[in-house]
């Protein structure tokens, strides 16, 4: 395996609602719509989030994303209407726990 690219998969019941939430999360609209029922958000050259319309499996996904400025990310998400409980101190990093409208977990860490 020469090149590695990681795309986390998040399964949702309502693609339009998910598009609004994930667009607010990453700060821009989908980078690709590879097929019907799939949105793709690129997070640099080697990572991204795929949002799949799969109502029967919605809410059973999650990922952790490392960010450079967690406090700024938390403030931006609050301003964008994404609710959260604030930045928490974990054992060796700080985290921000987020939950999309279907219950999928997204954790930001610094």
Secondary structure, 3 states (H helix, E strand, C coil): CCCCCEEEEEEECCHHHHHHHHHHHHCCCCCEEEECCEEEEECCCCEEEEEEECHHHCCCCEEEEECCCHHHHHHHHHHCCCCCCCCEECCCCEEEEEECCCCCEEEEEC
